[in-house]
Amino acid sequence: MEKGRVGIVGTGFISKGLVLALEGNSELTVTNVLTRRKIADCMEFPRIEVLTNDIDTLIEGSDIIVECSGDVIYGTDVIDKCLSASLPVVTMNAELHVTTGSYFVNKGLITEAEGDQPGCLAILKENALQMGFKPLVYGNIKGFLNHLPTLKDMKFWSKKNGISLQMVTASTDGTKVEIEQALVANGLNADISDDGLLGIKPVDLISGVNALAEKAKNLGTPISDYILYSKPSPSVFITAEHNDNQREALKYFKMGEGPFYTLFANYHLCHLEIIKTIKRVLNGGGVLLNNSEMPKVSVATIAKRSIKPGEFLPFGIGSFDVRGKACKIINNIGHIPIGLIKNAVVKRNISQGQQIHFEDVEIPESLALTAWKRIETMAKKIL
């Protein structure tokens, strides 16, 4: 039996881990890894012989693509070419999904993988539904939040944890969790309670998840949100209802008195779990999670500081200029998704805390921009 040929986009933490995890795998092999870096500068990469700068080489040698570049603009271009070549694409790039993912939903198979919080919630939902649970809350658990972290602190934690400065900053200032839960809302047929997530800070986990469940009941729809809980805790959770005829059994199973029951997932192992989604797709299992054809939620760009006309914003996610905030698209027409902030030039005075719109900045033309404009146009039609 021939091994499935896996092509990877990106050479960062996730890519390196996946290459190492697939060494000696009996079913899968890494054939090519696409990078924009000079290959001679990638000597730290686990298998330098599979690196290529040529997307055609990647496509020709692959049965499936794993996109984990972390770059919305670049990733959108690459995925477009891969889907045009009829290759299925597995991602670990929630940032891309909430910005341009819906553009690709009917152009081929594209799915987020297990391993990060959204994919783990998607698989937890599949399990919950099979057991008869009726989800109310798709939840994330965040240990720390600081909307305005300092460069000094972020450099310290970047070095300590061995991850990029942008990644640690986006995790600390809340951008990452807002992006993840926006994808969850769009992909799992949920909503957010209002612009911005609640991110409640409970005394204990159960009171926190139940408070979110009450909010969902009052709204009449499942919601995607998170709780801020610093003690050692699970990674993600689903709080749900069940049929009343299971109340005594669930009480016996130590699930509590009801009417709300919470299923926790205690880990998310990133690149190690991507392998499960690769196999799922190659075996015909289909999409685990995408941003849906008609998303309700985006992640707007919020200024961290006062910004003047003429200033240059090299990137948005993980920067010290802006952060991301989940918002309802229909209430925020004209906002710039934070994933599109790249090489932007400010045109107007922007105050700290202000939501940034297209009229405030100039950004380069790209397929990602075109894709978002098409998504927004569709959203306007349902207003």
Steps between C-alpha positions, in 0.01 A plus 500: 500500500643836399530767764292816477718788382474802728610845385542770764489879469716686752812425700404619847426321827203300368672396178814383678297303752291333232805400295653339808172333598467338155850352500457125462121523468367188328222682311629850426819663379604864459605559140545878480492804729440837336694792645558862402835500679830424334552129545860561603364698796287208621770273637303458826211337312466124576515387134662764286489272193120536471503880497400680182429856390287380209126454549470284188748254652289493816180435308640237263647293783202505738173320559398743772623840619541617859502882515653632821684813392312726741482762223154595373605678180758242391293204617201619297710507182644155563166339586344646188761326284476173691122482478519592130720190463224293670708433811327485839638750752528451876586812698615609839431863423185632668617849406461416133163332543331797667640735235478317168401140577137542394617600152635146455215296647352408161829490311629171642560323828649729763482420870657613822678218683470359846777621725415862562194604700253536208574157357484343846159659557381368163592142589354544848173613340492188282539286811243701698235472229552126471423472873183708471625824652362832373784758507442848638858623542815428301759622743868576524692537825762773514740537789621858455398815314670837455374718215814718516803279568848652492769412249735407785257249648413348163866453410553321830209260448585447135850388593380294796235311304690471171226657290499811285456847646186550289345176622558567868373858463181392321438244773555752778296792363194283428520507120558124475199400710274750320607349165458143619153558639391691191591195292315277745188717480501499120592136456285340770180696432521717811517874563667748733299681767601843371800674345792383705497176696385491863815333632352479847725449801324251729573383854504141375469320169146369544351835599675653199378251242148505644491880479581477129233233457241729660604774259453263205155397626396864531624573147330191359812382315823314577790738560876490457695665781766446765564525870807651663619252761860497613504175700609179327204417283383316190552645155150523349148403597144460381217579739179334390156378593369144477166323507337501842477120495882491532513728806547224759755316286704817444488574870634149567773561240614801710379750241305700758136576569428663163344657306845592364774241448856577399736284295863604536795421272817505707757555228568634153823371354530704181715323239457157661126517445523633144589144401149385596342755268734413213390138529136604534512688169701240308257230621200696373387639833445849365517841664548524875463879527490794262381860526168424323381644172312783675692602813338721765814590692824675409793630705531876479817705545520709818771761554723439802630854486440831327618472139571793270462540122803373311592233755580156361343185644709203383260241646197478727482167680755498782601865460532780755287731286170311484314199638202293385142506630222266384205684349176432315560573132157648431548758779850596389497544124822671390721374780840356409551142617827491692629227269510754215723746685830453322719776353222749572540878492281706734295775331316653797553564869408188696443515874584227750216249523351600165378239253691549175312518167609486138463877477765539772786315331634403162589134448652332193283313254502123550284194445430506874356851471290398200375194688399703805318760290299220341416357843392842627287560191316173565446609862346828385242311293352341812471830689 
